[in-house]
Amino acid sequence: MHLLIAAAGSGSRMGAPINKLLLPLAGKPLIAWTLDAVSASKVIDWIGVIGQPSDRKAIERTFQNISKPVCWINGGQTRQESVMRGLEALPE
């Protein structure tokens, strides 16, 4: 099974100065908690993370301990465009 994580938001609706998935929770970015859970799954074998290029380095640092292939996908101007790019990037 493949998983797409839509992480291209800015955090502006919640008043965050950065992407909300990069905000710390119990010592690590929120997206790291998601990736840890996905990594433990026996049914997910590929992960696509859709994000903004400006967040790429920070988000990719959370990929370090993931035991599955993780693919970076550049997000679009809208959530709809970002999800479409993610769907287009799915493996065959």
N, C-alpha and C positions, 0 to 999 in steps of 0.2 A: 504494500500500500504506500502511496505517496502522500505527503502532507505539505500544504502551502501555509506559511505564516505571513499574514499581512502586517508588516511592520513599517509602513511608509508614512505613518502619521507624524504630526509635529508636536502634539501635546498642547496645542493652543486652547482647545475647548476646556481643558482642565486647568489652564493657567500655568502650565509647566514651561520652564525655559528651554527644555530639550524634549526630544521624542519620549513619550511616556514609557515606552518599553525599555528605555535606558535609565529610568529612575531607579535608585537602589531600593531593595526590599530585603531586609535581614542580611545586609552585607554584600548583595550582588544585584546586578541589573535584573529587572523583571523578566526580560526575555531569556535570561540564563535559566531561570526556574522552568520556563516552558520547554526550553531545549533539553534540560535534564530529564524532564518527564517523558519527552518524546524519545530520547535516547534509550530509556528503560523499556520502551514498548517493544514487544516482540512482533507486532504486525506492521509497524512502519519501517520501511527500509530506505526511504529517500526523503529529504527535507529541502524544500525551497523557501528561502526567506526573501520576501519582497520588501525593499527598503529604498530610502532616498540616498543618492550618492554621497551626500554630506554626512550621513550616519554610517556609511559602510565600514570604515575602520573600527569604530566603536562596537558595532554589532558583530563584526567578524571576530573580534577578540573573545566573544562568548562562545565561539565554535570550538575552542581548544580541546575540550574533553568530551566531545560528541563522538560516539562510536559509529555513526552512520554518515553517508555522504550528505553534505550540506552545500546547496547551490545558492549563490547570491543572484538576485534578480532585481534590476533597477526598476523602481516604482515610477508611476506616472504622476500627472498633475492632479488627478482625482482618484478616489478609492476604486471606482469602477475601472479606470484605465490601469491601475496597479494590479488589480485582480486579473484583468485580461492578460496582462504581461506574464503574470504567474501561470495562468492556464496555458499560455503559448509555450512556456518553458518546461512544462511537464515532460518527463521522459516518455518514450514510445510505450 
